[in-house]
Amino acid sequence: MLEGSTHQLVMIILHDPAYLNDLLAALLEAGITNATVVESQGMGRLLSRDMPIFASFRHMFAGSKSYAYTVFAPVEDPSVTEHVVALATDVLREAPPSDRGLVLALPVARFVDLSEVPGGR
């Protein structure tokens, strides 16, 4: 359990699933083996499709992908975060700009690795 740690949460929102395997290989190259991948959907697409009151905004989201992948990776070392950003940039450089997605790195106020908590059966 670390309070005030230097851990960060790197989130990568990938708009084109064709790049997912390359992105995961890049994370492995950076030493990240504990990432979580979630299929996700953008708010605009969801609102324009599933909520009739927002259907008139559909033109604003034309051409956007229906689904994306969001990758969550806890990182202990800020230099690894920079390495991940560089690798993600390299992987997605060839993708059309609208398919590249984005990368966020957020500080983690508290990090608990539950596998290290004593007790249990």
Backbone as ProteinMPNN parsed JSONL, in Angstrom:
{"seq_chain_A": "MLEGSTHQLVMIILHDPAYLNDLLAALLEAGITNATVVESQGMGRLLSRDMPIFASFRHMFAGSKSYAYTVFAPVEDPSVTEHVVALATDVLREAPPSDRGLVLALPVARFVDLSEVPGGR", "coords_chain_A": {"N_chain_A": [[0.842, -1.16, 0.0], [0.723, 2.078, -0.977], [0.858, 5.42, -0.228], [0.712, 8.643, -1.642], [2.322, 7.928, -3.734], [4.463, 7.415, -6.64], [3.148, 6.224, -8.631], [1.375, 5.873, -11.717], [-1.553, 5.996, -13.769], [-1.901, 4.832, -16.862], [-3.864, 5.474, -19.586], [-5.079, 4.369, -22.611], [-6.912, 5.212, -25.315], [-8.092, 3.632, -27.949], [-9.014, 3.986, -31.196], [-9.111, 2.419, -33.483], [-9.45, -0.9, -33.82], [-7.726, -2.543, -35.216], [-5.138, -2.009, -34.558], [-4.711, -2.957, -32.049], [-3.325, -5.378, -31.227], [-0.654, -4.761, -31.924], [-0.281, -2.571, -30.262], [-0.536, -3.756, -27.724], [1.683, -5.458, -27.823], [3.671, -3.519, -27.809], [3.319, -2.502, -25.234], [4.122, -4.728, -23.748], [6.798, -4.712, -24.503], [7.605, -2.488, -23.099], [7.606, -3.501, -20.609], [5.218, -3.805, -19.326], [2.846, -5.83, -17.989], [0.448, -6.071, -16.822], [-1.843, -4.834, -17.83], [-5.219, -3.823, -18.511], [-7.781, -4.449, -20.802], [-10.548, -2.955, -22.235], [-13.541, -3.09, -24.038], [-14.962, -0.289, -25.46], [-17.169, 2.554, -25.863], [-17.759, 5.582, -27.526], [-19.135, 8.555, -26.091], [-20.604, 10.351, -27.703], [-21.426, 8.812, -29.934], [-23.014, 6.912, -28.661], [-25.025, 8.495, -27.472], [-26.211, 9.701, -29.745], [-27.241, 7.507, -31.043], [-28.766, 5.941, -29.226], [-30.37, 7.591, -27.683], [-33.106, 9.285, -28.302], [-33.598, 12.046, -28.03], [-31.19, 13.229, -28.59], [-30.722, 12.655, -31.205], [-30.685, 14.495, -33.279], [-28.132, 15.461, -33.258], [-26.607, 13.707, -34.599], [-25.186, 14.138, -36.984], [-22.878, 15.382, -36.102], [-21.271, 13.364, -35.278], [-20.7, 11.807, -37.391], [-18.874, 9.442, -39.209], [-17.345, 8.692, -37.084], [-15.969, 6.021, -35.174], [-17.772, 3.106, -34.161], [-17.068, 1.521, -31.968], [-14.434, 1.289, -29.555], [-11.256, 0.547, -28.047], [-10.248, 0.603, -24.717], [-7.372, 0.852, -22.909], [-6.064, 0.152, -19.81], [-3.384, 0.769, -17.754], [-1.472, 0.32, -14.966], [1.351, 2.062, -13.83], [4.523, 2.11, -12.386], [6.806, 3.695, -12.543], [7.618, 6.911, -13.606], [9.284, 7.273, -15.868], [8.789, 5.028, -17.355], [6.205, 5.508, -18.104], [6.603, 7.6, -19.948], [7.986, 6.179, -21.879], [6.007, 4.37, -22.701], [4.158, 6.152, -23.853], [5.692, 7.067, -26.014], [6.044, 4.637, -27.43], [3.351, 3.987, -28.047], [2.754, 6.149, -29.669], [4.485, 5.622, -31.827], [3.395, 3.157, -32.75], [0.878, 3.951, -33.623], [1.339, 5.864, -35.508], [1.085, 5.48, -38.303], [-1.622, 5.215, -38.671], [-4.717, 6.693, -39.785], [-5.329, 10.071, -38.737], [-7.856, 10.379, -37.388], [-8.285, 7.879, -36.371], [-6.434, 7.35, -34.424], [-6.761, 7.83, -31.67], [-6.19, 8.472, -28.167], [-3.863, 9.209, -25.484], [-3.652, 9.104, -22.009], [-2.122, 10.051, -18.973], [-2.374, 9.631, -15.657], [-1.889, 10.777, -12.316], [-1.651, 8.591, -9.512], [-3.237, 8.551, -6.521], [-3.313, 6.692, -4.518], [-2.17, 3.368, -4.239], [-2.82, -0.011, -4.204], [-1.74, -3.213, -4.161], [-3.523, -5.902, -4.258], [-2.815, -8.538, -4.242], [-0.704, -8.708, -2.567], [-1.629, -8.355, -0.023], [-1.774, -9.534, 3.244], [-3.286, -12.541, 4.576], [-6.383, -14.297, 4.045], [-7.413, -17.407, 2.533]], "CA_chain_A": [[0.0, 0.0, 0.0], [1.551, 3.269, -1.065], [0.154, 6.691, -0.327], [1.615, 9.634, -2.183], [3.279, 7.2, -4.565], [4.729, 7.956, -7.974], [2.403, 5.427, -9.607], [0.504, 6.564, -12.657], [-2.443, 5.158, -14.545], [-1.864, 5.195, -18.28], [-5.06, 5.049, -20.315], [-4.966, 4.553, -24.053], [-8.183, 5.001, -26.001], [-7.709, 3.227, -29.3], [-10.202, 4.042, -32.047], [-9.077, 1.403, -34.542], [-9.041, -2.162, -33.207], [-6.69, -3.21, -36.01], [-3.834, -1.711, -33.958], [-4.683, -3.421, -30.666], [-2.247, -6.347, -30.983], [0.62, -4.036, -31.966], [-0.208, -1.75, -29.058], [-0.257, -4.641, -26.587], [3.084, -5.882, -27.958], [4.488, -2.38, -27.375], [3.253, -2.457, -23.767], [5.013, -5.791, -23.267], [8.175, -4.223, -24.708], [7.875, -1.522, -22.03], [7.598, -4.215, -19.345], [3.888, -3.777, -18.721], [2.167, -7.116, -18.175], [-0.773, -6.064, -16.033], [-2.827, -3.92, -18.407], [-6.581, -4.307, -18.699], [-8.354, -3.948, -22.049], [-11.997, -2.899, -22.167], [-14.201, -2.566, -25.233], [-15.654, 0.921, -25.024], [-17.94, 3.268, -26.878], [-17.744, 7.021, -27.288], [-20.371, 9.149, -25.615], [-21.359, 10.942, -28.811], [-22.048, 7.74, -30.708], [-24.047, 6.313, -27.826], [-26.137, 9.439, -27.343], [-26.899, 9.922, -31.011], [-27.912, 6.278, -31.466], [-29.673, 5.346, -28.25], [-31.207, 8.556, -26.98], [-33.777, 10.033, -29.369], [-33.521, 13.497, -27.856], [-29.92, 13.688, -29.145], [-30.583, 12.163, -32.579], [-30.398, 15.605, -34.195], [-26.701, 15.717, -33.223], [-25.953, 12.585, -35.268], [-24.241, 14.645, -37.99], [-21.625, 15.756, -35.44], [-20.494, 12.165, -35.008], [-20.568, 11.028, -38.626], [-17.517, 8.991, -39.478], [-16.656, 8.188, -35.895], [-16.053, 4.577, -35.015], [-18.79, 2.679, -33.206], [-16.455, 0.991, -30.767], [-13.005, 1.52, -29.368], [-10.702, -0.205, -26.932], [-9.565, 1.417, -23.729], [-6.355, 0.065, -22.221], [-5.682, 0.715, -18.517], [-2.125, 0.171, -17.321], [-0.801, 0.978, -13.847], [2.794, 2.184, -14.073], [5.197, 2.532, -11.154], [7.93, 4.595, -12.805], [7.262, 7.914, -14.615], [10.038, 7.118, -17.118], [8.092, 3.987, -18.115], [5.062, 6.198, -18.712], [7.095, 8.295, -21.145], [8.326, 5.13, -22.851], [4.73, 3.875, -23.223], [3.623, 7.184, -24.747], [6.502, 7.034, -27.235], [5.727, 3.416, -28.167], [2.0, 4.126, -28.587], [2.858, 7.099, -30.778], [5.093, 4.911, -32.956], [2.459, 2.154, -33.257], [-0.29, 4.572, -34.26], [1.773, 6.914, -36.443], [0.613, 5.214, -39.663], [-3.088, 5.24, -38.712], [-5.291, 8.014, -40.067], [-5.451, 10.838, -37.487], [-9.118, 10.158, -36.679], [-8.274, 6.532, -35.791], [-5.316, 7.189, -33.496], [-7.181, 7.841, -30.273], [-5.414, 9.354, -27.291], [-3.191, 8.622, -24.328], [-3.686, 9.923, -20.808], [-1.365, 9.54, -17.824], [-2.929, 10.279, -14.479], [-1.238, 10.375, -11.07], [-2.439, 7.724, -8.642], [-3.087, 9.008, -5.142], [-3.086, 5.524, -3.659], [-2.042, 2.14, -5.014], [-2.803, -1.197, -3.355], [-1.684, -4.482, -4.882], [-4.256, -6.798, -3.366], [-2.159, -9.848, -4.161], [0.294, -8.62, -1.516], [-2.279, -8.172, 1.274], [-1.752, -10.814, 3.985], [-4.567, -13.104, 4.991], [-7.047, -15.143, 3.049], [-7.526, -18.856, 2.81]], "C_chain_A": [[0.897, 1.235, 0.0], [0.674, 4.502, -1.159], [1.169, 7.717, -0.792], [2.667, 9.006, -3.083], [3.508, 7.919, -5.894], [4.022, 7.135, -9.049], [1.559, 6.334, -10.493], [-0.408, 5.538, -13.298], [-2.391, 5.676, -15.974], [-3.118, 4.618, -18.918], [-4.849, 5.365, -21.79], [-6.325, 4.238, -24.653], [-7.854, 4.821, -27.468], [-8.958, 3.162, -30.169], [-10.234, 2.985, -33.138], [-8.563, 0.087, -33.97], [-7.964, -2.907, -33.989], [-5.298, -3.009, -35.4], [-3.688, -2.279, -32.549], [-3.526, -4.377, -30.385], [-0.878, -5.677, -30.992], [0.799, -3.174, -30.714], [0.11, -2.601, -27.835], [1.174, -5.165, -26.632], [4.023, -4.764, -27.503], [4.473, -2.256, -25.853], [4.145, -3.536, -23.157], [6.477, -5.378, -23.39], [8.579, -3.25, -23.603], [7.859, -2.183, -20.651], [6.251, -4.226, -18.639], [3.172, -5.085, -19.048], [0.816, -7.159, -17.469], [-1.822, -5.08, -16.542], [-4.185, -4.615, -18.515], [-7.139, -3.649, -19.952], [-9.872, -4.06, -21.955], [-12.533, -2.401, -23.502], [-15.06, -1.399, -24.769], [-16.364, 1.574, -26.199], [-17.944, 4.735, -26.52], [-19.12, 7.55, -26.92], [-21.233, 9.688, -26.753], [-22.103, 9.899, -29.616], [-23.223, 7.138, -29.935], [-25.264, 7.231, -27.719], [-26.919, 9.576, -28.642], [-27.678, 8.693, -31.469], [-29.021, 5.846, -30.516], [-30.592, 6.32, -27.525], [-31.843, 9.486, -28.007], [-33.659, 11.545, -29.246], [-32.239, 14.075, -28.47], [-29.72, 13.277, -30.597], [-30.245, 13.28, -33.558], [-28.915, 15.961, -34.224], [-25.902, 14.659, -33.987], [-24.909, 13.056, -36.291], [-22.891, 15.023, -37.376], [-20.698, 14.564, -35.27], [-20.333, 11.289, -36.239], [-19.106, 10.672, -38.848], [-16.785, 8.485, -38.255], [-16.903, 6.692, -35.768], [-17.11, 4.235, -33.976], [-18.166, 2.259, -31.89], [-14.976, 1.309, -30.751], [-12.535, 0.524, -28.313], [-10.034, 0.787, -26.009], [-8.648, 0.493, -22.945], [-5.97, 0.824, -20.949], [-4.414, 0.006, -18.06], [-1.559, 0.952, -16.133], [0.708, 0.934, -14.061], [3.442, 2.742, -12.81], [6.217, 3.644, -11.377], [7.549, 5.602, -13.896], [8.048, 7.789, -15.921], [9.418, 6.019, -17.984], [6.866, 4.596, -18.801], [5.488, 6.898, -19.998], [7.437, 7.301, -22.252], [7.046, 4.584, -23.5], [4.127, 4.881, -24.202], [4.384, 7.179, -26.071], [6.182, 5.797, -28.075], [4.333, 3.491, -28.791], [1.99, 5.078, -29.779], [3.44, 6.423, -32.013], [4.123, 3.915, -33.583], [1.36, 2.807, -34.087], [0.058, 5.644, -35.283], [1.196, 6.731, -37.842], [-0.912, 5.248, -39.791], [-3.568, 6.626, -39.122], [-5.511, 8.766, -38.76], [-6.736, 10.565, -36.707], [-9.177, 8.784, -36.006], [-7.241, 6.355, -34.688], [-5.728, 7.144, -32.037], [-6.358, 8.805, -29.448], [-4.829, 8.584, -26.126], [-3.286, 9.618, -23.179], [-2.816, 9.259, -19.75], [-1.811, 10.34, -16.61], [-2.173, 9.841, -13.229], [-2.197, 9.538, -10.22], [-2.177, 8.149, -7.202], [-2.788, 7.853, -4.197], [-3.087, 4.28, -4.54], [-1.945, 0.974, -4.038], [-2.785, -2.417, -4.261], [-2.288, -5.526, -3.968], [-3.639, -8.185, -3.272], [-1.11, -9.875, -3.049], [-0.289, -8.423, -0.125], [-2.293, -9.5, 2.012], [-3.167, -11.258, 4.357], [-5.142, -13.993, 3.899], [-7.042, -16.585, 3.456], [-6.348, -19.615, 2.331]], "O_chain_A": [[1.733, 1.403, 0.888], [-0.156, 4.616, -2.061], [2.335, 7.679, -0.398], [3.786, 9.51, -3.178], [2.834, 8.897, -6.218], [4.266, 7.326, -10.24], [1.099, 7.4, -10.082], [-0.078, 4.354, -13.364], [-2.785, 6.807, -16.256], [-3.396, 3.424, -18.803], [-4.489, 6.482, -22.16], [-6.829, 3.123, -24.514], [-7.395, 5.747, -28.138], [-9.86, 2.367, -29.904], [-11.305, 2.688, -33.668], [-7.376, -0.036, -33.667], [-7.349, -3.827, -33.451], [-4.378, -3.769, -35.703], [-2.645, -2.101, -31.919], [-2.814, -4.199, -29.397], [-0.031, -5.991, -30.157], [1.902, -3.066, -30.179], [0.93, -2.213, -27.003], [1.813, -5.304, -25.589], [5.052, -5.031, -26.882], [5.497, -1.941, -25.247], [4.839, -3.29, -22.171], [7.29, -5.653, -22.507], [9.746, -3.19, -23.215], [8.072, -1.515, -19.639], [6.162, -4.618, -17.475], [2.924, -5.406, -20.21], [0.12, -8.173, -17.516], [-2.606, -4.551, -15.754], [-4.269, -5.84, -18.597], [-6.993, -2.442, -20.146], [-10.412, -5.119, -21.636], [-12.043, -1.408, -24.039], [-15.801, -1.516, -23.793], [-16.183, 1.197, -27.356], [-18.112, 5.099, -25.356], [-20.14, 7.044, -27.387], [-22.45, 9.499, -26.76], [-23.276, 10.078, -29.944], [-24.29, 6.891, -30.498], [-26.401, 6.781, -27.863], [-28.15, 9.568, -28.635], [-28.661, 8.816, -32.2], [-30.094, 5.431, -30.955], [-31.505, 5.894, -26.819], [-31.177, 10.381, -28.526], [-33.623, 12.249, -30.256], [-32.192, 15.252, -28.828], [-28.657, 13.524, -31.166], [-29.584, 13.035, -34.567], [-28.476, 16.687, -35.117], [-24.673, 14.706, -34.021], [-23.862, 12.427, -36.438], [-21.869, 14.987, -38.062], [-19.485, 14.727, -35.133], [-19.877, 10.15, -36.137], [-18.219, 11.51, -38.689], [-15.706, 7.904, -38.379], [-17.931, 6.177, -36.208], [-17.319, 4.986, -33.023], [-18.67, 2.6, -30.82], [-14.357, 1.562, -31.784], [-13.327, -0.239, -27.761], [-9.339, 1.699, -26.455], [-9.084, -0.515, -22.389], [-5.595, 1.996, -21.007], [-4.378, -1.223, -17.988], [-1.204, 2.122, -16.278], [1.266, -0.1, -14.426], [2.969, 3.724, -12.238], [6.459, 4.449, -10.478], [7.191, 5.195, -15.002], [7.538, 8.159, -16.978], [9.51, 6.071, -19.21], [6.536, 4.242, -19.933], [4.808, 6.796, -21.019], [7.197, 7.569, -23.429], [7.01, 4.363, -24.71], [3.638, 4.496, -25.264], [3.774, 7.277, -27.136], [6.062, 5.893, -29.297], [4.152, 3.098, -29.943], [1.301, 4.839, -30.771], [2.947, 6.625, -33.123], [4.031, 3.829, -34.808], [0.959, 2.282, -35.125], [-0.835, 6.264, -35.862], [0.854, 7.712, -38.502], [-1.436, 5.304, -40.904], [-2.903, 7.623, -38.84], [-5.853, 8.142, -37.755], [-6.704, 10.524, -35.477], [-10.038, 8.554, -35.157], [-7.186, 5.29, -34.072], [-5.08, 6.464, -31.242], [-5.884, 9.825, -29.949], [-5.241, 7.465, -25.822], [-3.036, 10.811, -23.348], [-2.783, 8.032, -19.651], [-1.646, 11.558, -16.549], [-1.848, 8.662, -13.088], [-3.407, 9.765, -10.223], [-1.042, 8.113, -6.727], [-2.091, 8.022, -3.196], [-3.893, 4.153, -5.462], [-1.091, 0.968, -3.151], [-3.713, -2.629, -5.041], [-1.65, -5.982, -3.019], [-3.912, -8.925, -2.326], [-0.676, -10.95, -2.635], [0.456, -8.333, 0.851], [-2.773, -10.497, 1.472], [-4.098, -10.457, 4.437], [-4.45, -14.38, 2.956], [-6.707, -16.933, 4.588], [-6.293, -20.835, 2.488]]}, "name": "protein", "num_of_chains": 1, "seq": "MLEGSTHQLVMIILHDPAYLNDLLAALLEAGITNATVVESQGMGRLLSRDMPIFASFRHMFAGSKSYAYTVFAPVEDPSVTEHVVALATDVLREAPPSDRGLVLALPVARFVDLSEVPGGR"}
